[in-house]
Amino acid sequence: MLQLTYISTAAPSLSIYDAETILEVSRRNNARAGVSGLLVFDGKRFLQALEGDQAAVEHTFARIREDVRHRAIVELSRRTVEIREFGPWAMASEVVGPIIGKGDIVGTVIALTETIPDANVRELFRGFAKIRAA
Ligand SMILES: Cc1cc2nc3c(=O)[nH]c(=O)nc-3n(C[C@H](O)[C@H](O)[C@H](O)COP(=O)(O)O)c2cc1C
């Protein structure tokens, strides 16, 4: 299975409505494609992990890359994993952050990354949340 993480910057025009639409469409498409992961949005940047069958993840990421609602997309890691490290709940993505989430971005991200055995990937998400919350 392929696990891919990237960071990107939201387009200046991106609204809360857009972010909710992205989440809704992602949940639907990812469930169908057997792609899971985590999407953290802090109102300005996206940090996303995608996991699943290699071809499914590549196809999904190729679509995401073309999306004008974000830019400066930087791939951070690409790993082969035996099991879904982002947990079984995530037949979709989670969005947390001051805009759409409950506000406790750090606490939520720590909880959502509890199952990730790889320290680099785990700390990537936790560090992002801590910096963005600070
Ligand atoms: C930050 C970000 C993350 C996204 N994540 C996903 C995703 O995980 N899965 C997905 O299918 N689309 C995702 N999208 C949306 C895709 O870019 C694209 O709009 C969508 O897949 C098109 O789906 P449709 O053909 O069903 O309309 C994301 C977009 C952005 C801006």
The ligand as an SDF file (V2000), in Angstrom:
LIG
                    3D

 31 33  0  0  0  0  0  0  0  0999 V2000
   -6.5400   20.2400   -0.2740 C   0  0  0  0  0  0  0  0  0  0  0  0
   -7.3790   19.3590   -1.1290 C   0  0  0  0  0  0  0  0  0  0  0  0
   -7.5290   18.0270   -0.8080 C   0  0  0  0  0  0  0  0  0  0  0  0
   -8.3000   17.1760   -1.5890 C   0  0  0  0  0  0  0  0  0  0  0  0
   -8.4060   15.8580   -1.2480 N   0  0  0  0  0  0  0  0  0  0  0  0
   -9.1270   15.0300   -2.0370 C   0  0  0  0  0  0  0  0  0  0  0  0
   -9.2160   13.6460   -1.7290 C   0  0  0  0  0  0  0  0  0  0  0  0
   -8.6610   13.1480   -0.7550 O   0  0  0  0  0  0  0  0  0  0  0  0
   -9.9610   12.8740   -2.5560 N   0  0  0  0  0  0  0  0  0  0  0  0
  -10.6110   13.3700   -3.6470 C   0  0  0  0  0  0  0  0  0  0  0  0
  -11.2620   12.6080   -4.3530 O   0  0  0  0  0  0  0  0  0  0  0  0
  -10.5460   14.6690   -3.9540 N   0  0  0  0  0  0  0  0  0  0  0  0
   -9.8220   15.5190   -3.1650 C   0  0  0  0  0  0  0  0  0  0  0  0
   -9.7680   16.8460   -3.4820 N   0  0  0  0  0  0  0  0  0  0  0  0
  -10.6080   17.3530   -4.5860 C   0  0  0  0  0  0  0  0  0  0  0  0
  -10.0000   17.0730   -5.9300 C   0  0  0  0  0  0  0  0  0  0  0  0
   -9.0290   18.0420   -6.2050 O   0  0  0  0  0  0  0  0  0  0  0  0
  -11.0900   17.1080   -7.0210 C   0  0  0  0  0  0  0  0  0  0  0  0
  -11.7760   18.3280   -6.9740 O   0  0  0  0  0  0  0  0  0  0  0  0
  -12.0990   15.9970   -6.8530 C   0  0  0  0  0  0  0  0  0  0  0  0
  -11.4720   14.7830   -6.6220 O   0  0  0  0  0  0  0  0  0  0  0  0
  -13.0040   15.8890   -8.0840 C   0  0  0  0  0  0  0  0  0  0  0  0
  -13.9930   14.9420   -7.7780 O   0  0  0  0  0  0  0  0  0  0  0  0
  -15.2700   14.7250   -8.7280 P   0  0  0  0  0  0  0  0  0  0  0  0
  -14.7150   14.3460  -10.0640 O   0  0  0  0  0  0  0  0  0  0  0  0
  -16.0360   13.6190   -8.0440 O   0  0  0  0  0  0  0  0  0  0  0  0
  -16.0120   16.0390   -8.7330 O   0  0  0  0  0  0  0  0  0  0  0  0
   -8.9760   17.7070   -2.7150 C   0  0  0  0  0  0  0  0  0  0  0  0
   -8.8210   19.0510   -3.0380 C   0  0  0  0  0  0  0  0  0  0  0  0
   -8.0350   19.8830   -2.2650 C   0  0  0  0  0  0  0  0  0  0  0  0
   -7.9000   21.3250   -2.6380 C   0  0  0  0  0  0  0  0  0  0  0  0
  1  2  1  0
  2  3  1  0
  2 30  2  0
  3  4  2  0
  4  5  1  0
  4 28  1  0
  5  6  2  0
  6  7  1  0
  6 13  1  0
  7  8  2  0
  7  9  1  0
  9 10  1  0
 10 11  2  0
 10 12  1  0
 12 13  2  0
 13 14  1  0
 14 15  1  0
 14 28  1  0
 15 16  1  0
 16 17  1  0
 16 18  1  0
 18 19  1  0
 18 20  1  0
 20 21  1  0
 20 22  1  0
 22 23  1  0
 23 24  1  0
 24 25  2  0
 24 26  1  0
 24 27  1  0
 28 29  2  0
 29 30  1  0
 30 31  1  0
M  END
$$$$
